[in-house]
């Protein structure tokens, strides 16, 4: 593997934040479908309404961003952000006011 492929500025993270209504049965079903599609696309739950996905490149991140946009629920608020692995590594995470290390990247298999 070339060094370019492993560059901390080339590797990307995609984070999806959402606040979806769950008042009606139809709303809950829409919420569940959205979350299921995120998980099927390789996103992991970071917090209750925040899902993240590790991507080996910006091009790959754009594929997953596009896929998420296609699956947006009819109601609610969804935000999508992408950032470099270097930026992700600078995140400060706390649990009960105690610092914790950011989550480790998921092992990704790439086929050529």
PyMOL commands that set and color helices and strands:
alter all, ss='L'
color gray80, all
select helices_A, chain A and resi 3-6+25-40+58-70+85-89
alter helices_A, ss='H'
color red, helices_A
select strands_A, chain A and resi 12-19+44-47+50-55+77-84+93-95+98-100
alter strands_A, ss='S'
color yellow, strands_A
deselect
rebuild
show_as cartoon
